């Protein structure tokens, strides 16, 4: 095992003369960063869209688990749902800026549920949104796709991950504008790059986006979704 490297005078990512040159740490203002670990949960921070046609009520609350977990439980009718969108659309994709998105979650039923997680415009129907960069799973299949969508026209990468009942999955996408061969979206599942596309025609460059996630029942049985974390970083 190698010894740690010590930078006794700090490190920087800005040039001489910058106001943060003597800060001794990388300049955090070069990136717009959001990281939610669900140690806390405040409903006022989210636009929540819920359908409750069953006999009970949907619930969303913190639950026990290392690192912080949010448990979402639907009511028990078919197509009952619970969707969450962060108040304030604070991310806009740009063809010239790097972007990173990473999340970890699980669902109780990998097949009989619809699942969405990613960046979208604020919309009461996130399963059928017109603009966003997001992962989507349809009822009747355990396969997640990744969608790059603008004005209801999408570039879709299918089967980037296969969900398993009550098993956490880690999904991520990275946009690199200066990759070898041109701008590229790379998609990862459980730390492995599983798909890529250089097609950016349908990237939503004219809309501000927000964090969006949720689950819809695929049958008349209550389904759950457990969120571990969400991380987003956009180069300024």
Kinemage of the C-alpha trace (Angstrom):
@kinemage 1
@onewidth
@group {chain A} dominant
@subgroup {mainchain}
@vectorlist {calphas} color= white
{ca unk a 1} P 0.000 0.000 0.000
{ca unk a 2} L 1.421 3.373 -0.999
{ca unk a 3} L 1.770 6.269 1.380
{ca unk a 4} L -0.709 9.146 1.077
{ca unk a 5} L 0.420 12.257 -0.774
{ca unk a 6} L 0.453 15.425 1.327
{ca unk a 7} L -0.044 18.833 -0.290
{ca unk a 8} L 0.990 20.984 2.642
{ca unk a 9} L 0.290 24.199 0.731
{ca unk a 10} L -3.027 22.961 -0.641
{ca unk a 11} L -4.152 22.462 -4.228
{ca unk a 12} L -5.975 24.696 -6.681
{ca unk a 13} L -7.695 24.544 -10.056
{ca unk a 14} L -7.584 28.282 -10.778
{ca unk a 15} L -4.902 30.536 -12.186
{ca unk a 16} L -2.643 33.083 -10.513
{ca unk a 17} L -4.630 36.231 -9.798
{ca unk a 18} L -7.960 34.481 -9.312
{ca unk a 19} L -9.651 35.521 -6.045
{ca unk a 20} L -9.554 31.902 -4.857
{ca unk a 21} L -5.941 31.215 -5.858
{ca unk a 22} L -4.820 31.131 -2.201
{ca unk a 23} L -7.895 29.170 -1.094
{ca unk a 24} L -5.746 25.946 -0.926
{ca unk a 25} L -8.667 23.823 -2.204
{ca unk a 26} L -10.223 23.387 -5.666
{ca unk a 27} L -12.701 26.164 -6.446
{ca unk a 28} L -16.168 24.712 -5.652
{ca unk a 29} L -17.935 27.465 -7.606
{ca unk a 30} L -16.717 26.021 -10.901
{ca unk a 31} L -19.495 23.403 -10.608
{ca unk a 32} L -23.175 23.410 -9.763
{ca unk a 33} L -23.481 20.440 -7.374
{ca unk a 34} L -26.445 18.730 -5.723
{ca unk a 35} L -26.045 15.731 -3.438
{ca unk a 36} L -28.986 14.288 -1.502
{ca unk a 37} L -28.266 11.379 0.851
{ca unk a 38} L -31.705 11.389 2.511
{ca unk a 39} L -30.481 11.791 6.052
{ca unk a 40} L -33.341 14.299 6.190
{ca unk a 41} L -36.486 14.769 4.123
{ca unk a 42} L -38.654 17.889 3.912
{ca unk a 43} L -41.787 17.642 1.778
{ca unk a 44} L -41.721 21.385 1.035
{ca unk a 45} L -38.494 20.869 -0.930
{ca unk a 46} L -40.353 18.715 -3.456
{ca unk a 47} L -43.256 18.972 -5.871
{ca unk a 48} L -45.037 15.689 -5.112
{ca unk a 49} L -47.604 14.251 -7.527
{ca unk a 50} L -49.628 11.376 -6.056
{ca unk a 51} L -52.453 9.143 -7.271
{ca unk a 52} L -54.315 7.282 -4.508
{ca unk a 53} L -57.182 5.235 -5.927
{ca unk a 54} L -56.792 2.380 -3.460
{ca unk a 55} L -58.264 2.146 0.013
{ca unk a 56} L -55.262 3.695 1.752
{ca unk a 57} L -52.720 6.464 1.250
{ca unk a 58} L -49.286 6.759 -0.306
{ca unk a 59} L -46.492 7.514 2.138
{ca unk a 60} L -42.981 8.880 1.900
{ca unk a 61} L -40.702 8.858 4.924
{ca unk a 62} L -37.152 8.261 6.045
{ca unk a 63} L -36.360 4.659 6.916
{ca unk a 64} L -33.477 2.917 8.657
{ca unk a 65} L -30.394 2.155 6.582
{ca unk a 66} L -26.734 3.070 6.425
{ca unk a 67} L -26.189 6.348 4.599
{ca unk a 68} L -29.802 7.527 4.772
{ca unk a 69} L -32.839 6.152 2.920
{ca unk a 70} L -36.179 7.507 1.716
{ca unk a 71} L -38.968 4.910 1.475
{ca unk a 72} L -41.846 5.608 -0.925
{ca unk a 73} L -44.915 3.381 -0.593
{ca unk a 74} L -47.810 3.623 -3.043
{ca unk a 75} L -51.476 3.048 -2.383
{ca unk a 76} L -52.702 -0.354 -3.599
{ca unk a 77} L -54.680 0.335 -6.808
{ca unk a 78} L -53.325 -0.272 -10.298
{ca unk a 79} L -51.556 2.855 -11.601
{ca unk a 80} L -51.372 4.451 -8.153
{ca unk a 81} L -48.160 6.469 -8.062
{ca unk a 82} L -45.922 8.843 -6.148
{ca unk a 83} L -43.576 11.180 -8.056
{ca unk a 84} L -41.059 13.696 -6.685
{ca unk a 85} L -39.481 16.701 -8.375
{ca unk a 86} L -37.115 19.062 -6.599
{ca unk a 87} L -38.586 22.541 -6.261
{ca unk a 88} L -36.610 24.838 -8.533
{ca unk a 89} L -35.263 23.763 -11.930
{ca unk a 90} L -31.547 24.395 -11.392
{ca unk a 91} L -29.747 22.427 -14.127
{ca unk a 92} L -29.554 23.252 -17.846
{ca unk a 93} L -27.680 20.951 -20.202
{ca unk a 94} L -25.134 22.681 -22.433
{ca unk a 95} L -23.253 21.141 -25.333
{ca unk a 96} L -20.007 22.663 -24.012
{ca unk a 97} L -20.286 21.746 -20.306
{ca unk a 98} L -19.543 18.463 -18.543
{ca unk a 99} L -22.446 16.914 -16.625
{ca unk a 100} L -22.590 14.013 -14.149
{ca unk a 101} L -25.610 12.239 -12.657
{ca unk a 102} L -25.537 9.275 -10.281
{ca unk a 103} L -28.178 7.585 -8.132
{ca unk a 104} L -28.782 4.419 -6.118
{ca unk a 105} L -32.217 2.978 -5.423
{ca unk a 106} L -34.303 -0.184 -5.307
{ca unk a 107} L -37.927 -1.137 -5.960
{ca unk a 108} L -40.010 -3.900 -4.406
{ca unk a 109} L -41.225 -5.231 -7.774
{ca unk a 110} L -38.827 -5.059 -10.709
{ca unk a 111} L -41.470 -6.015 -13.281
{ca unk a 112} L -44.920 -4.857 -12.144
{ca unk a 113} L -44.037 -1.193 -11.743
{ca unk a 114} L -43.106 1.903 -13.762
{ca unk a 115} L -39.989 3.712 -12.535
{ca unk a 116} L -38.365 7.015 -13.435
{ca unk a 117} L -35.278 8.783 -12.084
{ca unk a 118} L -33.128 11.542 -13.535
{ca unk a 119} L -33.387 15.178 -14.627
{ca unk a 120} L -36.645 16.464 -16.127
{ca unk a 121} L -38.736 19.569 -16.491
{ca unk a 122} L -41.300 19.920 -13.715
{ca unk a 123} L -44.293 17.912 -14.916
{ca unk a 124} L -47.215 16.093 -13.294
{ca unk a 125} L -46.626 13.106 -15.617
{ca unk a 126} L -42.889 12.314 -15.360
{ca unk a 127} L -43.372 8.923 -17.037
{ca unk a 128} L -44.394 10.823 -20.178
{ca unk a 129} L -42.365 14.006 -19.857
{ca unk a 130} L -41.363 16.048 -22.926
{ca unk a 131} L -37.865 17.142 -21.862
{ca unk a 132} L -35.139 15.572 -19.793
{ca unk a 133} L -32.148 13.281 -19.287
{ca unk a 134} L -33.436 10.320 -17.320
{ca unk a 135} L -33.739 6.592 -16.696
{ca unk a 136} L -37.127 4.983 -17.340
{ca unk a 137} L -38.646 1.535 -16.811
{ca unk a 138} L -42.041 0.529 -18.173
{ca unk a 139} L -44.540 -1.793 -16.528
{ca unk a 140} L -44.147 -5.434 -17.580
{ca unk a 141} L -40.367 -5.292 -18.015
{ca unk a 142} L -37.418 -5.155 -15.628
{ca unk a 143} L -35.214 -3.342 -18.175
{ca unk a 144} L -34.265 0.299 -17.619
{ca unk a 145} L -33.658 2.606 -20.569
{ca unk a 146} L -31.876 5.961 -20.694
{ca unk a 147} L -33.616 8.784 -22.555
{ca unk a 148} L -32.248 12.029 -23.977
{ca unk a 149} L -35.404 13.974 -24.752
{ca unk a 150} L -36.288 17.398 -26.127
{ca unk a 151} L -39.751 18.602 -27.142
{ca unk a 152} L -41.142 15.056 -26.913
{ca unk a 153} L -38.530 13.604 -29.295
{ca unk a 154} L -36.060 11.199 -27.705
{ca unk a 155} L -32.838 9.339 -28.264
{ca unk a 156} L -33.251 6.152 -26.220
{ca unk a 157} L -30.628 3.674 -25.071
{ca unk a 158} L -32.551 0.520 -24.201
{ca unk a 159} L -31.800 -2.148 -21.593
{ca unk a 160} L -28.978 -0.303 -19.837
{ca unk a 161} L -29.793 -2.156 -16.611
{ca unk a 162} L -32.080 -4.927 -15.380
{ca unk a 163} L -33.775 -4.367 -12.047
{ca unk a 164} L -34.143 -7.152 -9.493
{ca unk a 165} L -36.816 -7.215 -6.804
{ca unk a 166} L -35.763 -5.378 -3.657
{ca unk a 167} L -32.137 -5.082 -4.818
{ca unk a 168} L -30.250 -1.805 -5.005
{ca unk a 169} L -28.950 -0.655 -8.377
{ca unk a 170} L -26.583 2.218 -9.073
{ca unk a 171} L -27.222 4.141 -12.293
{ca unk a 172} L -25.256 7.035 -13.740
{ca unk a 173} L -24.809 9.074 -16.865
{ca unk a 174} L -21.946 11.348 -17.857
{ca unk a 175} L -21.865 13.947 -20.613
{ca unk a 176} L -18.393 14.781 -21.942
{ca unk a 177} L -18.267 17.521 -24.604
{ca unk a 178} L -14.608 16.978 -25.515
{ca unk a 179} L -14.336 13.197 -25.569
{ca unk a 180} L -12.291 11.483 -28.250
{ca unk a 181} L -14.571 11.161 -31.260
{ca unk a 182} L -16.785 14.060 -30.218
{ca unk a 183} L -19.340 14.832 -27.501
{ca unk a 184} L -20.681 11.691 -25.826
{ca unk a 185} L -23.214 10.493 -23.280
{ca unk a 186} L -21.864 7.513 -21.315
{ca unk a 187} L -24.264 5.415 -19.227
{ca unk a 188} L -23.199 3.275 -16.255
{ca unk a 189} L -24.872 0.531 -14.229
{ca unk a 190} L -23.290 -0.585 -10.951
{ca unk a 191} L -20.040 1.130 -11.874
{ca unk a 192} L -19.704 -0.393 -15.356
{ca unk a 193} L -20.133 1.589 -18.575
{ca unk a 194} L -22.950 -0.182 -20.403
{ca unk a 195} L -23.906 2.189 -23.238
{ca unk a 196} L -22.783 5.316 -25.069
{ca unk a 197} L -24.138 7.637 -27.716
{ca unk a 198} L -22.682 10.585 -29.581
{ca unk a 199} L -26.165 11.678 -30.654
{ca unk a 200} L -26.975 14.945 -28.891
{ca unk a 201} L -29.666 16.200 -31.264
{ca unk a 202} L -32.400 15.595 -28.712
{ca unk a 203} L -30.562 16.927 -25.660
{ca unk a 204} L -32.799 19.482 -23.903
{ca unk a 205} L -30.697 22.625 -24.279
{ca unk a 206} L -33.612 25.073 -24.037
{ca unk a 207} L -35.124 23.973 -20.704
{ca unk a 208} L -34.035 24.130 -17.078
{ca unk a 209} L -34.278 20.686 -15.452
{ca unk a 210} L -34.759 19.392 -11.931
{ca unk a 211} L -34.183 16.137 -10.035
{ca unk a 212} L -37.105 13.794 -10.647
{ca unk a 213} L -37.954 10.285 -9.449
{ca unk a 214} L -40.891 8.056 -8.571
{ca unk a 215} L -42.810 4.831 -9.002
{ca unk a 216} L -46.193 3.741 -10.362
{ca unk a 217} L -47.956 0.439 -9.646
{ca unk a 218} L -48.262 -1.989 -12.553
{ca unk a 219} L -51.016 -3.926 -10.813
{ca unk a 220} L -53.438 -3.519 -7.917
{ca unk a 221} L -50.730 -4.173 -5.313
{ca unk a 222} L -48.815 -1.498 -3.393
{ca unk a 223} L -45.227 -1.051 -4.634
{ca unk a 224} L -42.282 0.619 -2.931
{ca unk a 225} L -39.212 2.539 -4.041
{ca unk a 226} L -36.267 3.167 -1.719
{ca unk a 227} L -33.932 6.037 -2.609
{ca unk a 228} L -30.389 5.910 -1.256
{ca unk a 229} L -28.821 8.982 -2.884
{ca unk a 230} L -28.852 11.342 -5.856
{ca unk a 231} L -25.809 13.258 -7.102
{ca unk a 232} L -25.727 15.840 -9.892
{ca unk a 233} L -22.819 18.019 -11.028
{ca unk a 234} L -22.828 20.509 -13.896
{ca unk a 235} L -19.826 22.512 -15.010
{ca unk a 236} L -20.459 26.262 -14.905
